[in-house]
């Protein structure tokens, strides 16, 4: 699986950032942090890393990931917790900004490994 290592890297990065910010900083439960990590990781990998990045630039994809991360964290946080919307928005923007820095470097990895949409459905017989 060509995307397994990339998803693992992204998953660990996302979980660490969200646990530090949401879990330790805003006292969100680990279960909720983990669920947000899973959903955000899958959505942002498909949209930001495999679709937007190959068609645009690293900065465009990073900006898209920033906005997507903010929305997913904020909306899921409101659905999963009783945290005030304003407080949660602050936590989401802090998380999204930190993650955007990591995403910029993660995109460099994705580009070096050539994991864009053109390789999404390839099998080993296509190489």
C-alpha positions in Angstrom: 0.0 0.0 0.0 1.7 3.1 -1.3 -0.3 5.5 0.9 0.0 3.6 4.2 3.3 5.2 5.4 2.0 8.7 4.4 -1.2 8.2 6.2 0.7 6.9 9.3 2.9 10.0 9.3 0.0 12.3 8.9 -2.0 10.5 11.6 0.7 10.7 14.1 1.4 14.3 13.4 -2.3 15.1 13.7 -2.9 13.1 16.8 0.1 14.7 18.6 -1.0 18.3 17.7 -4.6 17.7 18.5 -3.8 16.0 21.8 -1.5 18.7 22.9 -3.9 21.5 22.0 -7.3 20.0 22.5 -6.6 17.4 25.0 -4.1 19.0 27.3 -4.8 22.7 26.5 -8.6 22.5 26.4 -9.3 19.3 28.3 -11.1 17.4 25.5 -11.3 13.7 26.0 -8.7 11.5 24.3 -11.6 9.6 22.6 -12.9 12.8 21.0 -9.4 13.9 20.0 -8.8 10.5 18.4 -12.1 10.5 16.5 -11.4 14.0 15.2 -7.9 12.9 14.2 -9.3 10.0 12.2 -11.9 12.0 10.4 -9.7 15.0 9.7 -6.8 12.7 8.6 -8.9 10.9 6.0 -10.6 14.0 4.7 -7.6 16.2 4.5 -5.4 13.5 3.0 -8.0 12.9 0.2 -8.8 16.5 -0.4 -5.7 18.5 0.4 -2.9 16.0 -0.3 -4.1 13.9 -3.1 -6.4 16.3 -4.9 -5.4 19.9 -4.3 -1.7 19.5 -3.9 -1.0 17.8 -7.3 -3.1 20.4 -9.1 -1.8 23.6 -7.4 1.1 24.5 -5.2 2.3 23.6 -1.7 1.1 26.9 -0.3 -2.3 26.6 -1.9 -2.7 23.1 -0.5 -1.4 24.1 2.9 -3.9 27.0 3.0 -6.7 24.6 2.0 -5.6 22.2 4.7 -5.6 25.0 7.3 -9.2 26.0 6.4 -10.4 22.4 6.3 -8.7 21.6 9.6 -10.3 24.6 11.3 -13.8 23.7 10.0 -13.5 19.9 10.8 -12.1 20.5 14.3 -14.6 23.3 15.1 -17.7 21.5 13.8 -16.8 18.1 15.2 -15.8 19.6 18.4 -19.2 21.3 18.7 -21.0 18.0 17.9 -18.9 15.9 20.4 -18.5 18.3 23.3 -20.3 20.9 25.3 -17.5 23.4 24.9 -18.6 26.9 24.0 -18.4 27.7 20.3 -16.1 30.6 20.7 -13.7 28.7 22.9 -13.8 25.8 20.5 -13.1 28.1 17.6 -10.0 29.4 19.3 -8.8 25.8 20.0 -9.5 24.9 16.3 -7.6 27.9 14.9 -4.6 27.2 17.2 -4.7 23.5 16.1 -5.1 24.3 12.5 -2.2 26.9 12.4 0.2 24.4 14.1 -1.0 21.6 11.7 -0.5 23.9 8.7 3.2 24.2 9.5 3.5 20.4 9.6 1.4 20.1 6.5 3.7 22.3 4.5 6.6 19.8 5.2 4.3 16.8 4.8 3.4 18.1 1.3 7.1 18.1 0.4 7.2 14.4 1.4 4.1 13.7 -0.7 5.6 15.4 -3.7 8.9 13.6 -3.4 7.1 10.3 -3.2 4.8 11.3 -6.1 1.6 10.2 -4.3 -0.7 12.6 -6.1 -4.0 11.6 -7.8 -2.4 10.2 -10.9 -1.1 7.3 -8.8 -4.1 6.7 -6.7 -5.5 3.6 -8.5 -2.2 2.1 -9.7 -1.4 -1.5 -8.9 2.0 -3.1 -8.8 1.4 -4.4 -12.4 1.2 -0.8 -13.7 4.9 -0.1 -12.7 
